[in-house]
Amino acid sequence: MFLVTLLVASLSLAKPSVGQKLVQDPGVAGPPIELVHLYNDQWPTGKYQPLCQHTSLSNPETHLLKGITVSRTGRKFSNYPPGLDANNTNDGTNGRYTVAELTGNNTERPYPSAEFNNPPGGAINYSTYPATGANYQNHLIGVQSVVLDPLDRLWILDTGRALTQDGTLVPASYGGPKLVCVSLTNDTVIQTIVFPPTVAYADSYLNDVRFDLRSDLTESGGGVAYITDSSAEGRNGIVVVDLGTGESWRHLDGIKEVRAERGFVPYVWGTPVYFIPGPDQPLINAPQGSDGIALSSDGAELFWGPVGGRNLWSVPTERLLDRSLNSELLAQAAVRNRGERGVSDGFETDTNGFIYAGNMEQNGILFYNPVNSTTTTFVRDPRINWVDTMSVASDGYLYFTVNQLHLSPGFYPGTDRRTRPFALFRAQLPNKGSRVLLV
């Protein structure tokens, strides 16, 4: 009793003096982040604009932006997926587009053309029951990612899926899920690879893509693409594409390392984030599987991570390229746990060999160093919330979108709490890092 009384007495004397400060989180770290572009009326990975070749960003609606990629000459491209924001869904009359080139003064234009972004009758086929994604191979339905390859060609990854106005994500139809290559020389489509339903299932959600164009990888000599399937409803996995033949196949299909962790709850700005899977549906934990993806700087290892988990995973690419009888067993046996990297969406790689990943729970971006298996803070800033897509450019900067995804209607409490504008930032890479070119 005496000791307790003495302790209370001593604590009562420890009153803070005027002007006394406690240590606190500084809130920032790493190189300064620079504002590059403001999205005033669309959500990066999803947007709406009137159907025209040039438009200012002045529409009062809020739309989601997802992807960003920067060419060698500094041209910038974004995409706005209707699979994540119903405001981005083209209904055949509203002129909404899913891919844009960013131009000066915070303006943009549909890319590669307004017509290519405008499927006849819209992105959703309501003549089927239930409604399905439109099956046009020569029009964009619901683009989730835009990425430039080592030859500076723009590849557009189309999920073939879109949200109805009540928030229902319709399944894809054959012809909708595809990979489209556009030449930046003349802004025309030069290749379209349509995924069969055994590779892109109706409930797949093809999320992000990386390219290795070295000619010795396949017999065709055309290089390969690696794609994550992040579906919240179906099987997750890694899709591999032979760019020379157009053939595609799946590996690591449905294994636990590509799926969301049961019971996982991410935190953004100190708030737990729960998902609303559809109209009148109960809350669920983070359901997204394999999402972010990055190739090692030598192309020998593929890295990925689910949004619904904090671990970083990898597998040797030789295991993904193998299509022999035992190839899936060998691929699963070769998966490696690289440790925790926080809650991430997009990934990237630079010539340092670092694997960059967003860390929304820390308002920042980190990188994993394969040389010593450590993770290091790259940047932190109070303006960073949901880092969605990243792109390493030839100018030595990492570009990344911040789009407030966790405040969109698909998350509890089901209301749109996003505030315009959304932002594109950049930060200078360490050690004069730059874009990796596997060609």
Secondary structure, 3 states (H helix, E strand, C coil): CHHHHHHHHHHHCCCCCCCCCCCCCCCCECCCCEEEEEECCCECEECCCCCCCCEECCCCCCCCECCEEECCCCCEEEECCCCCCHHHCCCCCCCCCCEEEEECCCEEEECCCCCCCCCCCCCEECCCCCCEECCCCCCCCCEEEEEECCCCCEEEEECCCCECCCCCECCCCCCCCEEEEEECCCCEEEEEEECCCCCCCCCCCEEEEEEECCCCCCCCCCCEEEEEECCCCCCCEEEEEECCCCCEEEECCCCHHHCCCCCCCCEECCEECCECCCCCCCCECCCCCEEEEEECCCCCEEEEEECCCCEEEEEEHHHHHCCCCCHHHHHHHCCEEEEECCCCCCEEECCCCCEEEEEHHHCEEEEEECCCCEEEEEEECCCCCCEEEEEECCCCEEEEEECCHHHCCCECCCCCCCCCCEEEEEEECHHHCCCCCCC
